């Protein structure tokens, strides 16, 4: 007696009748596939692609006056770094503020 004989049917389901036979290919008529339609150009996709391309060609928006003011403040050593304000902004951004 082997160890396998001690294992019952899987899932408690036993087969009570014979297996069903599947019709052979000759007996069952072959279904014909529906004709495929050619892919249509998706207008929104093409429009988004053109928009992305035009945005990539443009320079990023820069506040030139703000950049000049910051450069001047850094050069004059008057640009102050406030760690508490930076930490608070980081917590607000990440949703950890209480």
Long-range contacts (C-beta under 8 A, 24 or more apart in sequence): none
